[in-house]
Amino acid sequence: MSMNDVNVEYYNENADAFFAGSVGADMSYMRDKFISFVPAGSSILDAGCGSGRDSKAFLDAGYEVTPFDASTEMCKRATEHIGREVLNLRFEEMTFDGEFDAVWACASLLHVPVNELPEIMKKMNKALNDGGIMYASFKYGEGTKMRGDRKFSDFNEKSVVPLFEKAGFTILVNEISTDCRPGRDDEKWINVIAKRK
């Protein structure tokens, strides 16, 4: 099984627990920062939407949202939560071309193997219109880490820069944050908002 398959299986098997643990997490600070660059009514691709928490918030704020996730079980729960269909799709299957004003990839690209990320970042860039905005977050660190049954590609504020720049983005925000879930304050994240060149 590839790293991707192992991670997708994890979410299929633990969908209820993951949904419960993430749906209430307060991501409003980063969402507000992101939408300050994204005009009202814009189209947003929620790439690896998980519980659908952020898709719902964007829809409630009047944005057009297309959510997708690789885990069929997460798709079912997110579809229920959002009240609209969530596409079952993997990053490597994306074929969007200039279709979105913004991409939101919250804690989702971190499961893509480091050597596959540059290609996926190019797909993200291609999905955007000229001047489109992208947000992505990774666990703070360096290299590939196993955490329980899942593999993560970690980045810090320096290593994340070439990842975005080589894929055709200009970085607007590059910020470290702490985890917003209860009892996880010691976990750090790197958050990037970038613009398609």
Protein Blocks (a to p, Z undefined) as FASTA:
>chain_A
ZZklmmmmmmmmmmmmmmmmmmmpccklmmmmmmmmmcghiacddehjlnommmmmmmmn
opacddddfblklmmmmmmmnopacddddfklpccehkafbdcdehklmmpcfklmmmmm
mmmmmmpcehiacdddddededjddehjbccddddfklmmmmmmmnopacfbdcddddfb
ehilmpccdddddddZZ
